[in-house]
Amino acid sequence: MFKLLRQHRVLICVQVSLTLLLALSTIGIPDSLKDVDSNACLSFMHQFIQVVVLPCIFIYFPLNYLLYKKNNSRKRIYLLSLAFGFLTGLASATYTHTISSPGSFLLKLEAEKTSATEPKPSKQITDKDAQQAKKDKNDDDNSVSFGIHLGNSTEGYKNSTGVGIFFAEMFIHGLFYCLLALILLQYQALAHKRKLKKQLKQQQLDILTYQLNPHFLFNSLNSIRGMLYEDANEAKTLLQQFRALFKHHFENKQHLQTLEKEIELCQLYLELEKVRFEERLELVWLVDQKALAAILPSMSLFTFVENAIKHGITPLIYGGKITIRARVYRAKFTLEVTNPIKPNHQADGTKTGLANLSQRLDLIYGKHSQLTSHIIDGSSYQVTLVIPFTVKKHD
């Protein structure tokens, strides 16, 4: 039920707005229920049927059924929408001539004959005034006007109006409903385009996230392979850490994650690498308490730490210190990872992790994110991520 309401929420809002508008224009805002005019209520009911009920029955629901069927072409749907519009016009004109107040919706046609026994004007009225009055009366008696007319009558035409007037009303009503159907199709097209764009964005994020897996998988397997020739027990420990790392990663299907969860994932990886580097690897965590709740792209911190170890710690004989700093300032979350580098050392990696992360940032945040890197005094390398500070919403 709630899913159906969410799916048709725009139609519901539009129809509720139309209903309130019709109620205000016909009934108004009475001081009490006793002041409500019964004829005004009936007029509101008739117009509610023509403006709200008939479009839903003859236009909205049939068009939605056609749109959900995959074998219907765009041309066929548009032609059928015009047919539904004129069919609704026929139903509206028929309703007007049988039940509703005559000419109360979109078109008012009146053709009354001037009485032959019209009294002559008195002597006090000049001939010029009499001619003007007669002209005004004839204009009123033979009037054709367009618009929403709120008549007090609650019945259809009491006298036969002829086929011409009926088809004229049907045509005018049909044009209105055709316009309504085309507006509905245009909205459906825009909504479908937004949905496809969202699905494409989701698929791109999936691809970029899964491309990270072989990147750190290769490095981890190299660590285990190197330890197999030195210490079988340590290799077993590495395999256990490797299993826990991948279990943590694959159980998390989200593209955004809190910094606290990212740190847990990185600690699994760092325990794996600590066995290999031992005292050569030193970590310094400078993380604000508020920053732990910050939302950031999953695997982002992992990517920074992995690159820091691969290109910073590994080439150095004595290793070095990796500093991880996270803070929140002026609604911005900043993450910095600094590692030492070997002088004149050229990174030989493909930079797959940083390239993928940059694309993911563009998809998620657009121009509201920054990913920069620079060398400090020729001895340290720092990568900085700046994104809007957001926290995870609890269900």
Solvent accessible surface area in square Angstrom, and as a share of the most:
residue,aa,sasa,rsa
1,M,164,0.73
2,F,152,0.63
3,K,150,0.64
4,L,97,0.48
5,L,73,0.36
6,R,142,0.52
7,Q,90,0.40
8,H,30,0.13
9,R,145,0.53
10,V,57,0.32
11,L,34,0.17
12,I,67,0.34
13,C,82,0.49
14,V,76,0.44
15,Q,23,0.10
16,V,78,0.45
17,S,66,0.43
18,L,55,0.27
19,T,33,0.19
20,L,111,0.55
21,L,113,0.56
22,L,11,0.06
23,A,26,0.20
24,L,100,0.50
25,S,60,0.39
26,T,21,0.12
27,I,52,0.27
28,G,29,0.28
29,I,149,0.76
30,P,50,0.32
31,D,141,0.73
32,S,55,0.35
33,L,162,0.81
34,K,190,0.80
35,D,88,0.46
36,V,43,0.25
37,D,78,0.40
38,S,77,0.50
39,N,62,0.32
40,A,20,0.15
41,C,47,0.28
42,L,67,0.34
43,S,6,0.04
44,F,43,0.18
45,M,83,0.37
46,H,5,0.02
47,Q,0,0.00
48,F,61,0.25
49,I,42,0.21
50,Q,0,0.00
51,V,13,0.08
52,V,11,0.06
53,V,47,0.27
54,L,18,0.09
55,P,6,0.03
56,C,21,0.13
57,I,95,0.48
58,F,58,0.24
59,I,2,0.01
60,Y,12,0.05
61,F,117,0.49
62,P,35,0.22
63,L,0,0.00
64,N,13,0.07
65,Y,138,0.52
66,L,20,0.10
67,L,64,0.32
68,Y,137,0.52
69,K,82,0.35
70,K,202,0.86
71,N,115,0.59
72,N,20,0.10
73,S,65,0.42
74,R,171,0.62
75,K,152,0.65
76,R,125,0.46
77,I,16,0.08
78,Y,66,0.25
79,L,102,0.51
80,L,52,0.26
81,S,0,0.00
82,L,67,0.33
83,A,54,0.42
84,F,39,0.16
85,G,0,0.00
86,F,74,0.31
87,L,83,0.41
88,T,0,0.00
89,G,0,0.00
90,L,72,0.36
91,A,26,0.20
92,S,0,0.00
93,A,0,0.00
94,T,60,0.35
95,Y,28,0.11
96,T,1,0.00
97,H,33,0.15
98,T,85,0.50
99,I,93,0.47
100,S,0,0.00
101,S,0,0.00
102,P,46,0.29
103,G,2,0.02
104,S,1,0.00
105,F,2,0.01
106,L,30,0.15
107,L,3,0.01
108,K,64,0.27
109,L,27,0.13
110,E,63,0.28
111,A,79,0.61
112,E,102,0.46
113,K,198,0.84
114,T,52,0.30
115,S,70,0.45
116,A,109,0.85
117,T,120,0.70
118,E,74,0.33
119,P,115,0.72
120,K,184,0.78
121,P,76,0.48
122,S,60,0.39
123,K,201,0.85
124,Q,158,0.70
125,I,83,0.42
126,T,80,0.46
127,D,112,0.58
128,K,163,0.69
129,D,78,0.40
130,A,23,0.18
131,Q,127,0.56
132,Q,100,0.44
133,A,61,0.47
134,K,113,0.48
135,K,123,0.52
136,D,65,0.34
137,K,89,0.38
138,N,53,0.27
139,D,82,0.43
140,D,100,0.52
141,D,19,0.10
142,N,89,0.46
143,S,33,0.21
144,V,96,0.55
145,S,40,0.26
146,F,129,0.54
147,G,29,0.28
148,I,95,0.48
149,H,49,0.22
150,L,80,0.40
151,G,28,0.27
152,N,120,0.62
153,S,47,0.30
154,T,40,0.23
155,E,96,0.43
156,G,8,0.07
157,Y,47,0.18
158,K,168,0.71
159,N,124,0.64
160,S,114,0.73
161,T,37,0.22
162,G,40,0.39
163,V,103,0.59
164,G,57,0.55
165,I,42,0.21
166,F,45,0.19
167,F,102,0.43
168,A,41,0.32
169,E,0,0.00
170,M,41,0.18
171,F,103,0.43
172,I,45,0.23
173,H,0,0.00
174,G,0,0.00
175,L,83,0.41
176,F,67,0.28
177,Y,0,0.00
178,C,8,0.05
179,L,105,0.52
180,L,57,0.28
181,A,0,0.00
182,L,67,0.33
183,I,101,0.51
184,L,25,0.13
185,L,7,0.03
186,Q,97,0.43
187,Y,77,0.29
188,Q,35,0.16
189,A,39,0.30
190,L,85,0.42
191,A,30,0.23
192,H,105,0.47
193,K,139,0.59
194,R,138,0.50
195,K,119,0.50
196,L,90,0.45
197,K,148,0.63
198,K,150,0.64
199,Q,81,0.36
200,L,100,0.50
201,K,76,0.32
202,Q,88,0.39
203,Q,103,0.46
204,Q,70,0.31
205,L,10,0.05
206,D,47,0.24
207,I,100,0.51
208,L,13,0.07
209,T,14,0.08
210,Y,113,0.43
211,Q,82,0.36
212,L,4,0.02
213,N,16,0.08
214,P,79,0.50
215,H,32,0.14
216,F,2,0.01
217,L,60,0.30
218,F,133,0.56
219,N,22,0.11
220,S,0,0.00
221,L,87,0.43
222,N,53,0.27
223,S,3,0.02
224,I,10,0.05
225,R,148,0.54
226,G,38,0.37
227,M,19,0.08
228,L,100,0.50
229,Y,186,0.71
230,E,138,0.62
231,D,55,0.29
232,A,73,0.57
233,N,116,0.60
234,E,66,0.30
235,A,1,0.01
236,K,126,0.54
237,T,52,0.30
238,L,0,0.00
239,L,90,0.45
240,Q,106,0.47
241,Q,41,0.18
242,F,31,0.13
243,R,165,0.60
244,A,35,0.27
245,L,1,0.00
246,F,28,0.12
247,K,102,0.43
248,H,51,0.23
249,H,14,0.06
250,F,85,0.36
251,E,117,0.52
252,N,41,0.21
253,K,143,0.60
254,Q,90,0.40
255,H,25,0.11
256,L,66,0.33
257,Q,18,0.08
258,T,20,0.12
259,L,1,0.00
260,E,90,0.40
261,K,90,0.38
262,E,4,0.02
263,I,21,0.11
264,E,71,0.32
265,L,7,0.03
266,C,0,0.00
267,Q,82,0.37
268,L,38,0.19
269,Y,3,0.01
270,L,9,0.05
271,E,85,0.38
272,L,0,0.00
273,E,3,0.01
274,K,90,0.38
275,V,32,0.19
276,R,92,0.34
277,F,6,0.02
278,E,105,0.47
279,E,146,0.66
280,R,70,0.26
281,L,1,0.01
282,E,92,0.41
283,L,51,0.25
284,V,44,0.25
285,W,80,0.28
286,L,80,0.40
287,V,43,0.24
288,D,66,0.34
289,Q,149,0.66
290,K,128,0.54
291,A,0,0.00
292,L,43,0.22
293,A,49,0.38
294,A,0,0.00
295,I,16,0.08
296,L,0,0.00
297,P,0,0.00
298,S,5,0.03
299,M,3,0.01
300,S,0,0.00
301,L,0,0.00
302,F,2,0.01
303,T,4,0.02
304,F,2,0.01
305,V,0,0.00
306,E,2,0.01
307,N,23,0.12
308,A,3,0.03
309,I,1,0.01
310,K,65,0.28
311,H,34,0.15
312,G,0,0.00
313,I,0,0.00
314,T,62,0.36
315,P,34,0.21
316,L,31,0.15
317,I,143,0.73
318,Y,192,0.73
319,G,11,0.10
320,G,20,0.19
321,K,99,0.42
322,I,0,0.00
323,T,22,0.13
324,I,1,0.00
325,R,78,0.28
326,A,0,0.00
327,R,88,0.32
328,V,28,0.16
329,Y,135,0.51
330,R,194,0.71
331,A,74,0.57
332,K,82,0.35
333,F,0,0.00
334,T,16,0.10
335,L,0,0.00
336,E,21,0.10
337,V,1,0.00
338,T,25,0.14
339,N,6,0.03
340,P,30,0.19
341,I,32,0.16
342,K,95,0.40
343,P,97,0.61
344,N,151,0.77
345,H,68,0.30
346,Q,150,0.67
347,A,52,0.40
348,D,126,0.65
349,G,25,0.24
350,T,112,0.65
351,K,127,0.54
352,T,44,0.26
353,G,0,0.00
354,L,36,0.18
355,A,50,0.39
356,N,6,0.03
357,L,1,0.00
358,S,44,0.29
359,Q,91,0.40
360,R,0,0.00
361,L,4,0.02
362,D,89,0.46
363,L,49,0.24
364,I,38,0.19
365,Y,31,0.12
366,G,35,0.34
367,K,199,0.84
368,H,123,0.55
369,S,20,0.13
370,Q,113,0.50
371,L,49,0.25
372,T,73,0.43
373,S,55,0.36
374,H,91,0.41
375,I,105,0.53
376,I,60,0.30
377,D,138,0.71
378,G,46,0.44
379,S,60,0.39
380,S,27,0.18
381,Y,65,0.25
382,Q,24,0.11
383,V,9,0.05
384,T,17,0.10
385,L,0,0.00
386,V,32,0.19
387,I,0,0.00
388,P,36,0.22
389,F,46,0.19
390,T,67,0.39
391,V,80,0.46
392,K,97,0.41
393,K,180,0.76
394,H,176,0.79
395,D,194,1.00
